[in-house]
């Protein structure tokens, strides 16, 4: 079971990683477009549509990845204090109450929405020769589907946690604040930090 | 289970019970009341700790269905689905939010380029003479670095590893040290380019450019107040921030500099020029000398370039009419500001009078001559330039005479340069070189990004992309660029953007349902029936936002709760731009207010074990008080925030 969970985690992560690279192409596209417009005096009319599509695809497709890494913001003032079983119980309930209806609705609505766009071969209306938007609209149901699958994995995680009393492991991923890594970057070791204590305690003594 | 959890749960239960008690009897319930119910439920639901984006999405979908169902049951499902997808697509097509991933990407790149070490070292050597120099350097480093990276957790952790130990070793008071690190580290969410302001712009429909222009001076003011506080406190009570020992402030000189100092002058200009002319220092290679002369001349060159280009732009012939004139006025003011900045920058550079260890022989008279000569070629330029445009002025297409302010600025600039070179010793050259490789690239990146946005040369999106490109370039230039680093930055960017933008998708659906139910109207009517004055309303709103800042993240507050206040702003005639600046300042305090101050926990994570959370909290208190003072000052003198937007955009 754990293997299946991790496999789906891996798929979500893989998809997320692939689409993450859009940020680099987005950066390059805009930089090039600015250069092309101001320096070469040759703006491209599809550039704006291109930017928007890259940005939208990037964040939509990273949704499941972020969920797999527990990266969606939580109000964790109280949550952090709860024992794992209570956390899992709450999460499980709310996955059924909020997540499944909301994401299913989005997914289903997105499917119809994209379908209508495909039916008329819709093109962007921002410029007269706008690029096609039906692939872009297709991102909604696809991203929704990945999110839904990842949500089901999270539900299974909750159930397992309810049984075992502790959260099943997750795959490691790059963290925003990775203290160990930052320590390495600054060439600071734990002993150095511990050594600093003498300054702190000495200071306290002299204060009194 | 911990006591805190029970306490929280009982509060939530109390909220739910109170809801049912306060709801009007079933017969009188309107859909508007359901809207309020939804709002109360969302507070409780967020506290339960479920990912907020999906909480919003689920609740929003349910209530939207309910709202549609009460009107037309047969269409309800279809309409709900339409609403959900329309909101999602709105976020996907949002040309404001598109700059979120770009700025986030720039932040991660800058953070990983590891400039912070050199930056801190250069700044603290440059400020050794100031009381509380290490703490001052900490705040300035934070202000610059946090501004460029905007990642509070990482900045506080990094400074906790870098500046905090340095301060403790130097015998600084633990509280002061902790306060400086945490307060400085959180500056990044206010000083543009900050993601908070983008989210506010997207929510409130205020132009991000104006928000950036508006937040610039309040941000600087806040950083300035911190510095003033630290200097003042250390002057009153020197024991909390003892001056650096001689060896800590010692700057090793390169070989060639020692040779020149021994035989020639300690002054850079005198020494280097002497070394080139005279054959006294045959053992110093010419290339080194010329190279350093070039570096030493950089400030003069930059000043000349800046003043020259400003001169060209303000004296450029006007093509037409009033708009041109307005722009000109604007340009002039900019000139002043720039020149002041330049001057103050120079002033800042003069400060580093390295003491201890380094004895400075008083400059001999003979050696001052080259300095004067260096300043001289610039001074005659002024009258010459002044004279030049006058004859042309009458001609319709000729150059316009530059306004008085320009010449004053130029004078200050030249005087600043003269003083700068008079006291420019080899030690300072070393510090200058250190700053040149850490401070100036970052400052240029930020000013370039901000300047192009504020001056209207680029949209925030374009500026953000160029900033990311610049960040990439910085990382390569500092040899920190490799595939792992890029990958990490890219993946982190994706996660952060997904988090923020999915929150927007959820809140879009939620807000749609809220609007359908008409909950806003009840709130509006209720607030209006209170007959509050605008000031009272403003205070009430700020207090509520401040209180929400305790349990919630600022993203949630801006995206979910702020929209409730926004429609009321027009009723009270409050400028949404001004309101946004107050909110941004206000949410800053949330990072420093116990018991959930994020900054404190990040610092605690890397502090020595005997530094207690209480000490950190106590250290943050004075800085929090300063933030409140800053809010108060902005409130009393809105011009601090609104002056720049009004000058640039005529807001």
Contacts between the chains, C-beta under 8 A, distances in Angstrom:
chain1	res1	chain2	res2	distance
A	16	B	491	7.6
A	16	B	494	6.0
A	16	B	495	7.8
A	16	B	498	7.8
A	17	B	491	6.2
A	17	B	494	7.7
A	19	B	494	7.0
A	20	B	490	4.8
A	20	B	491	5.3
A	20	B	493	6.8
A	20	B	494	3.6
A	21	B	490	6.0
A	23	B	101	5.5
A	23	B	102	7.5
A	23	B	105	5.1
A	23	B	468	7.8
A	23	B	490	5.8
A	23	B	493	5.0
A	23	B	494	6.8
A	23	B	497	7.7
A	24	B	486	7.7
A	24	B	490	6.4
A	26	B	101	7.2
A	26	B	102	6.8
A	26	B	465	7.0
A	27	B	102	6.6
A	27	B	105	6.6
A	27	B	465	5.1
A	27	B	468	4.3
A	27	B	469	5.7
A	27	B	472	7.3
A	28	B	469	7.5
A	29	B	465	7.9
A	30	B	102	7.6
A	30	B	461	6.6
A	30	B	462	5.8
A	30	B	465	3.4
A	30	B	466	7.6
A	31	B	465	5.4
A	31	B	466	5.9
A	31	B	469	4.6
A	33	B	462	7.9
A	34	B	458	6.7
A	34	B	462	5.2
A	34	B	465	7.3
A	34	B	466	6.5
A	48	B	95	7.8
A	51	B	98	6.3
A	51	B	461	7.0
A	52	B	92	7.4
A	52	B	93	5.8
A	52	B	95	6.8
A	52	B	98	6.4
A	55	B	92	7.8
A	55	B	97	7.6
A	55	B	98	4.4
A	55	B	101	6.2
A	56	B	91	7.8
A	56	B	92	3.4
A	56	B	93	6.9
A	58	B	101	6.2
A	58	B	494	6.4
A	58	B	497	6.4
A	59	B	92	7.9
A	59	B	101	6.8
A	59	B	494	7.6
A	59	B	497	4.7
A	59	B	498	4.9
A	59	B	500	7.8
A	59	B	501	3.9
A	59	B	502	7.1
A	60	B	92	6.6
A	60	B	498	7.9
A	60	B	501	7.8
A	62	B	494	4.1
A	62	B	495	6.5
A	62	B	497	6.7
A	62	B	498	3.7
A	63	B	498	5.1
A	63	B	502	5.3
A	65	B	494	6.7
A	65	B	495	6.9
A	65	B	498	7.0
A	66	B	494	7.6
A	66	B	495	4.9
A	66	B	498	4.2
A	66	B	499	5.7
A	66	B	502	7.4
A	67	B	51	7.3
A	69	B	495	6.4
A	71	B	495	4.5
A	71	B	496	8.0
A	71	B	498	7.2
A	71	B	499	5.7
A	72	B	51	3.7
A	72	B	52	7.2
A	72	B	53	5.5
A	72	B	54	7.3
A	72	B	498	7.8
A	72	B	499	5.5
A	72	B	502	6.6
A	72	B	503	7.9
A	73	B	51	6.9
A	73	B	52	5.5
A	73	B	53	7.4
A	73	B	499	5.6
A	73	B	503	6.6
A	73	B	553	5.6
A	73	B	555	6.0
A	73	B	556	6.8
A	74	B	49	5.0
A	74	B	50	6.8
A	74	B	51	5.6
A	74	B	52	6.5
A	75	B	46	4.0
A	75	B	47	5.3
A	75	B	48	7.5
A	75	B	49	5.9
A	75	B	52	6.3
A	75	B	551	6.5
A	75	B	552	6.0
A	75	B	553	7.5
A	75	B	556	6.9
A	76	B	49	5.4
A	77	B	8	7.0
A	77	B	47	6.8
A	77	B	550	7.7
A	77	B	551	4.4
A	77	B	552	7.9
A	77	B	596	6.0
A	78	B	4	7.3
A	78	B	5	5.8
A	78	B	8	3.8
A	78	B	9	7.1
A	78	B	12	8.0
A	78	B	47	5.6
A	78	B	48	7.7
A	78	B	49	6.5
A	79	B	47	7.9
A	79	B	48	7.1
A	79	B	49	2.6
A	80	B	49	7.8
A	81	B	1	7.4
A	81	B	2	4.6
A	81	B	4	4.9
A	81	B	5	4.0
A	81	B	8	7.3
A	82	B	1	6.8
A	82	B	5	5.5
A	82	B	49	7.3
A	83	B	1	5.6
A	86	B	1	7.0
A	86	B	5	7.9
A	87	B	49	7.0
A	90	B	48	5.3
A	90	B	49	6.5
A	90	B	50	7.0
A	91	B	49	7.6
A	91	B	50	6.3
A	94	B	45	7.5
A	94	B	48	6.5
A	94	B	50	4.1
A	94	B	54	7.9
A	94	B	55	7.0
A	94	B	58	7.8
A	95	B	50	7.9
A	97	B	58	6.3
A	98	B	45	7.4
A	98	B	50	6.4
A	98	B	54	5.4
A	98	B	55	5.2
A	98	B	57	6.9
A	98	B	58	2.7
A	98	B	59	6.4
A	99	B	50	7.8
A	99	B	54	4.6
A	99	B	57	7.8
A	99	B	58	6.2
A	100	B	58	7.9
A	101	B	58	5.5
A	101	B	61	5.7
A	101	B	62	6.6
A	102	B	54	5.8
A	102	B	57	3.4
A	102	B	58	3.8
A	102	B	60	7.3
A	102	B	61	4.9
A	102	B	84	7.8
A	102	B	506	7.6
A	102	B	509	7.5
A	103	B	54	6.9
A	103	B	57	6.8
A	105	B	61	4.9
A	105	B	80	6.7
A	105	B	81	5.9
A	105	B	84	5.0
A	106	B	57	6.9
A	106	B	84	5.1
A	106	B	85	6.7
A	106	B	88	6.0
A	106	B	505	7.8
A	108	B	81	6.3
A	109	B	81	3.6
A	109	B	82	6.7
A	109	B	84	5.0
A	109	B	85	3.9
A	110	B	85	5.3
A	110	B	88	7.0
A	112	B	81	7.0
A	112	B	85	7.7
A	113	B	85	4.6
A	113	B	89	7.3
A	136	B	92	7.5
A	137	B	89	7.2
A	139	B	92	7.5
A	140	B	85	6.3
A	140	B	88	5.8
A	140	B	89	6.9
A	140	B	92	7.6
A	173	B	491	7.1
A	174	B	487	7.6
A	174	B	488	4.5
A	174	B	491	5.3
A	174	B	492	5.9
A	176	B	151	6.5
A	176	B	153	6.1
A	176	B	154	6.6
A	176	B	492	5.8
A	176	B	495	7.9
A	176	B	496	7.3
A	177	B	151	7.8
A	177	B	153	3.9
A	177	B	154	5.3
A	177	B	157	5.5
A	177	B	602	6.7
A	179	B	157	6.1
A	179	B	605	5.6
A	179	B	606	6.2
A	182	B	154	7.0
A	182	B	157	5.3
A	182	B	158	5.8
A	182	B	161	6.3
A	182	B	606	7.8
A	183	B	161	6.2
A	183	B	606	7.2
A	185	B	114	6.1
A	185	B	158	7.8
A	186	B	117	7.0
A	186	B	158	6.7
A	186	B	161	4.4
A	186	B	162	5.7
A	188	B	161	4.8
A	188	B	162	8.0
A	188	B	165	7.4
A	188	B	606	7.9
A	192	B	165	7.1
A	193	B	165	7.3
A	193	B	606	6.7
A	193	B	607	7.3
A	193	B	608	5.2
A	194	B	608	6.3
A	194	B	609	6.8
A	195	B	608	7.8
A	196	B	165	5.4
A	196	B	168	5.2
A	196	B	169	7.3
A	196	B	608	4.1
A	197	B	608	4.5
A	197	B	609	6.3
A	197	B	610	4.6
A	199	B	168	4.4
A	199	B	169	6.0
A	199	B	171	7.2
A	200	B	168	6.3
A	200	B	174	5.8
A	200	B	608	5.7
A	200	B	610	4.5
A	200	B	611	5.7
A	201	B	610	5.6
A	203	B	168	7.8
A	203	B	171	7.1
A	203	B	173	7.1
A	203	B	174	6.2
A	204	B	174	8.0
A	204	B	610	7.9
